[in-house]
Amino acid sequence: MDKSKRLFIKSKRSFRRRLPPIGSGDRIDYRNMSLISRFISEQGKILSRRVNRLTLKQQRLITIAIKQARILSLLPFLNNEKQFERTESTPRTTGPRIRNK
């Protein structure tokens, strides 16, 4: 077998198919926090469909449920604890800067 024919042979590597993250019995709803929290990052962002392995319809329903939960204050819009912390404050001057030569 020469190299040109060998390139088109399909590899026989077996792989384990991942289970879908949402089962058939799970209801996508803004009140189902255990389900919704699986599709949010640590920062509070909605994870993409590629990362979640969801269908387009499931991703749309998850997005709507997350947004409803945020509006009803069941979920935070942002999950930044370090947002308001300042380690060192730098002095701010309002006048012109003086250069040292």
Order of alpha helices (4+ residues) and beta strands (2+ residues): alpha-alpha-alpha-alpha
